[in-house]
Amino acid sequence: MTRAKGESARGVPVLVTGGAGYIGSHTVERLTASGYRPVVLDSLARGHRAAVRGAPLIVGEIGDRALVEALLREHAIQVVVHFAALKSVEESNAEPLRYFRVNVADSLVLFEAMAAAGVRSLVYSSSCAVYGTPDRLPVDEAAAIAPQNPYGETKAMVERMLAWLTAQTDLRAVILRYFNAAGASADGENGEVLRDAANLIPIVMATALGRRPDIRINGTDYATPDGSAIRDYVHVADLADAHVRAIEHLLDGGDSLTCNIGTGSGASVIEVIELARRITGRPIPTEAAPRREGDPAAVWASTELAAARLGWRARHDLDAILSSAWRWHVSHPDGFGDES
């Protein structure tokens, strides 16, 4: 289904797979505020009921073809936003078979169910991990796809699958390659749960709270100004906005495209820790550690394509990201206080 340019989105039903997770739940909130009618499918293996904040929640797996097809039809879904995936680089190195099954095979089942139910619009949550170590910075969407870990490879494989599906069928897809999601909601009521987190900023916050003795800086000998790895950190609220703009693009009849979603600048691990010390007022001890397998030295985004095609740019800087994360973690040190 397409709509007239600028027509209201009110009531358009959108399936959000993984919508009880960190980025998914923020996107559900943004969809609701924008007039859409999100429906969440989440296994709750790493998601949280409380994060959904009132949207319909179906507990299940995207690999359950009958379930997915039934809910697509029952809710008359017009667009699918696909977050559901495993996302740890380190874990993917240890459990590659699990990552290929969940991230690739189960995504194929989802796409089959969409085709059977006549749902032709998809926003896919991809990652800058598909680039590996890029030849140039900032990295743009024309850069070579050369993942350095199984997680990145699973995202690249699904992207290649979608390239064929959008070429050979009537599926249209917006692939968002986003960089390092961080931060929390403006009201301080939704953020990343510490026990789930494997990324730098929540680990920094856990250390500031005294829940970890120190932070291991994995790699202090990279060819960067301070020797630590550089990444592009994008606020989760900006990511949520990018997904809404991608849906608007599809509903307005836009073509398939792939866009980076980042800030266009990078910060090193050491820079993040130093800024976090200033914001939290805590010492945040560190420990030098070896590089992790599959970690590139530096990656940050060119965001010109997202600006041109989706009208999107990040609005929050690193200070805003860390400040919002600190407010969330101080007030919710145990996350949502649930076990699901």
C-alpha positions in Angstrom: 0.0 0.0 0.0 1.1 3.5 -0.8 -0.4 6.8 0.3 -0.7 10.2 -1.2 2.4 12.3 -0.4 1.9 13.9 3.0 -1.2 11.9 3.9 -1.7 11.1 7.6 -0.1 7.9 8.9 -2.8 7.6 11.6 -3.8 4.1 12.2 -1.4 2.4 9.8 -0.5 -1.0 11.4 3.2 -1.8 11.6 4.7 -5.0 12.8 7.8 -4.5 14.9 9.8 -7.7 15.3 12.1 -7.4 18.4 10.0 -4.5 19.5 10.4 -5.2 23.2 14.2 -4.7 22.8 16.3 -1.6 23.3 16.1 0.0 19.9 12.8 -1.6 19.0 10.9 -0.3 22.0 12.1 3.2 21.4 10.9 2.9 17.8 7.5 1.5 19.0 7.1 4.6 21.2 8.0 6.9 18.3 5.6 5.1 16.0 2.8 5.5 18.5 3.5 9.2 18.9 3.5 9.6 15.1 0.1 8.1 14.7 1.0 4.6 13.6 -0.4 1.5 15.2 2.6 -0.7 16.1 2.2 -4.4 16.9 5.2 -6.1 18.6 6.4 -9.6 18.0 9.2 -10.5 20.5 10.4 -13.8 22.0 11.3 -11.8 25.2 14.6 -13.7 25.3 16.3 -10.3 25.5 13.3 -8.0 25.4 11.1 -6.6 28.2 7.4 -6.4 28.5 7.6 -3.1 30.3 9.6 -1.5 27.5 6.6 -1.9 25.1 4.6 0.6 27.1 1.1 -0.5 26.1 1.5 -1.6 22.5 0.0 -5.0 21.6 2.7 -7.6 22.3 2.7 -11.1 20.8 5.3 -13.4 22.4 6.8 -15.6 19.8 9.6 -16.3 17.3 10.0 -14.8 13.8 11.0 -18.3 12.8 7.5 -19.6 13.5 6.0 -19.2 10.0 2.4 -20.0 10.9 2.4 -17.5 13.8 4.0 -14.7 11.8 1.7 -15.2 8.8 -1.4 -15.3 11.0 -0.6 -12.1 12.9 0.3 -10.3 9.7 -3.2 -11.1 8.4 -5.0 -10.6 11.7 -3.6 -7.1 12.2 -3.7 -6.2 8.5 0.0 -5.2 8.7 1.2 -2.8 6.0 4.8 -2.4 7.0 7.3 -4.7 8.9 10.2 -3.2 10.9 12.6 -6.0 11.5 14.8 -5.7 14.6 14.7 -9.2 15.9 18.3 -10.6 15.9 21.3 -11.5 18.1 23.7 -8.6 18.1 27.0 -9.2 20.0 30.2 -9.4 18.0 32.0 -11.3 20.8 29.1 -13.8 21.2 28.9 -14.3 17.5 32.6 -15.3 17.4 31.8 -17.9 20.1 28.5 -19.1 18.7 28.5 -18.6 14.9 26.0 -21.3 14.1 23.4 -19.8 16.5 23.9 -16.4 14.8 23.4 -17.7 11.3 20.2 -19.6 12.4 18.6 -16.7 14.3 19.7 -13.8 12.2 19.6 -15.3 8.7 17.4 -18.4 8.6 14.7 -16.9 10.8 14.7 -13.7 8.7 14.1 -15.8 5.6 11.0 -17.3 7.4 9.8 -13.8 8.2 10.2 -12.8 4.5 8.3 -15.9 3.3 5.4 -15.1 5.7 5.3 -11.5 4.5 5.2 -12.7 0.9 2.3 -15.1 1.7 0.4 -12.4 3.5 0.9 -9.8 0.8 3.0 -7.4 3.0 5.3 -5.6 0.6 7.1 -3.0 2.7 10.1 -3.7 5.0 12.5 -1.6 7.1 15.5 -3.8 8.0 17.8 -3.1 11.0 21.3 -3.7 9.6 24.6 -2.6 11.0 27.9 -0.8 10.2 29.4 -4.2 11.0 28.9 -5.1 7.4 31.8 -2.8 6.4 34.5 -4.4 8.6 37.5 -2.0 8.4 36.6 0.5 5.7 39.2 1.8 3.2 38.1 5.4 3.8 36.4 7.4 6.4 33.7 8.5 6.8 32.4 5.3 5.3 29.6 5.7 2.8 27.1 3.2 1.4 29.2 2.5 -1.7 32.0 1.1 0.5 32.9 -2.6 0.2 31.0 -5.1 2.2 33.7 -6.9 4.2 32.5 -8.0 7.6 35.1 -9.2 10.1 32.9 -11.3 12.4 29.9 -13.6 12.1 27.5 -11.0 13.4 28.4 -8.6 10.6 28.3 -11.5 8.1 24.7 -12.3 9.1 23.7 -8.7 8.5 25.4 -8.7 5.1 23.8 -12.0 4.1 20.3 -10.7 4.9 21.1 -7.5 2.9 22.1 -9.6 -0.1 18.9 -11.7 0.3 16.9 -8.5 0.3 18.7 -7.1 -2.8 17.5 -10.2 -4.8 14.0 -10.1 -3.3 13.5 -6.4 -4.1 14.9 -6.9 -7.6 12.8 -10.1 -8.4 9.6 -9.5 -6.4 7.4 -6.5 -5.5 9.0 -6.2 -2.0 10.4 -2.7 -1.2 12.9 -2.4 1.6 14.7 0.3 3.4 17.9 -1.0 4.9 19.3 1.1 7.7 22.9 0.4 8.5 23.2 2.0 11.9 26.2 2.6 14.0 26.5 2.4 17.8 23.1 2.9 19.4 23.2 4.5 22.9 21.3 6.8 25.2 17.9 6.6 26.8 14.5 8.2 26.4 13.9 11.9 27.3 11.5 11.0 30.1 14.1 8.7 31.7 11.7 5.7 31.6 13.3 3.6 28.8 16.9 2.6 28.2 19.3 -0.2 27.9 19.2 -2.8 30.6 22.6 -3.4 32.2 22.4 -7.1 32.4 21.7 -7.3 28.7 24.4 -4.9 27.5 27.6 -5.8 25.8 28.3 -2.3 24.4 30.7 0.3 25.7 28.3 3.0 27.0 26.2 0.8 29.3 29.4 -0.9 30.5 30.8 2.6 31.3 27.6 3.4 33.2 27.7 0.1 35.1 31.2 0.8 36.2 30.2 4.3 37.3 27.5 2.8 39.4 30.0 0.4 41.0 28.5 -2.7 39.4 31.7 -3.5 37.7 35.2 -3.0 39.1 36.6 -1.4 35.9 36.3 -1.2 32.1 38.5 -3.3 29.9 39.8 -1.1 27.0 40.1 -3.8 24.3 42.9 -2.5 22.3 45.2 0.4 23.2 47.5 0.1 20.3 45.3 1.0 17.3 46.5 3.5 14.8 44.2 6.2 16.3 45.2 9.4 18.2 44.9 7.8 21.6 45.4 4.1 20.6 41.8 3.1 21.4 39.1 2.2 18.9 36.9 4.9 17.4 33.1 4.5 16.8 30.2 6.6 15.8 27.6 6.8 18.7 24.0 7.7 17.7 21.2 8.4 20.1 18.5 5.8 20.3 15.9 8.5 19.8 17.5 9.5 16.6 17.5 5.9 15.5 13.8 5.6 16.2 13.2 8.7 14.2 15.1 7.2 11.2 12.8 4.2 11.2 9.7 6.3 11.2 11.1 8.3 8.3 11.9 5.1 6.4 8.3 3.9 6.8 7.1 7.3 5.5 9.4 6.9 2.5 7.9 3.5 1.7 4.3 4.6 2.3 4.9 7.6 0.0 5.8 5.1 -2.8 9.6 5.5 -2.4 12.0 2.9 -3.8 14.2 0.5 -2.0 17.4 2.0 -0.6 20.2 1.5 1.9 21.3 4.3 4.3 23.8 4.8 7.0 22.4 6.0 10.3 25.1 7.7 12.4 26.2 11.1 13.4 29.1 11.6 10.9 31.8 11.8 13.5 33.6 9.3 15.8 34.7 9.2 19.4 37.4 6.9 20.9 36.8 4.6 23.8 39.0 6.7 25.9 37.2 9.9 24.9 33.9 8.3 25.8 35.2 7.3 29.3 36.7 10.7 30.0 33.4 12.5 29.1 31.5 9.9 31.2 33.7 10.8 34.2 32.8 14.4 33.8 29.0 13.8 33.4 28.8 11.2 36.2 31.3 12.6 38.6 32.6 9.1 39.2 36.2 7.8 38.7 35.4 4.9 36.3 38.6 2.8 36.5 40.0 1.2 33.4 42.2 -1.7 32.5 44.1 -2.1 29.3 43.2 -5.4 27.5 44.1 -7.1 24.2 42.1 -6.3 21.0 39.0 -8.3 20.5 38.8 -10.5 17.4 36.8 -8.9 14.6 37.0 -5.3 15.9 38.0 -2.7 13.4 40.1 0.2 14.5 37.8 3.1 13.5 34.4 3.4 11.8 32.2 6.4 11.5 29.4 7.2 9.0 28.8 9.4 6.1 25.2 10.4 6.5 24.5 12.4 3.4 22.3 9.8 1.8 20.0 9.6 4.7 19.7 13.3 4.8 19.0 13.5 1.1 16.6 10.6 0.8 14.9 10.4 4.2 15.3 14.0 5.4 17.1 12.6 8.5 20.0 13.8 10.5 21.1 13.0 14.1 20.1 15.7 16.5 21.8 14.5 19.7 25.6 14.7 20.4 27.7 12.4 22.6 27.1 14.6 25.7 23.3 14.2 25.3 23.7 10.5 24.8 25.8 10.0 27.9 23.7 12.4 30.0 20.4 10.6 29.1 22.0 7.2 29.7 23.2 8.2 33.1 19.8 9.5 34.1 18.2 6.2 33.1 20.8 4.0 34.8 20.8 6.0 38.1 17.0 5.8 38.3 16.7 2.2 36.9 19.9 0.3 37.9 18.0 -3.0 37.6 16.3 -2.0 34.3 12.6 -2.6 34.3 12.8 -4.8 37.3 11.3 -7.8 35.4 12.7 -11.1 34.3 11.3 -11.0 30.8 
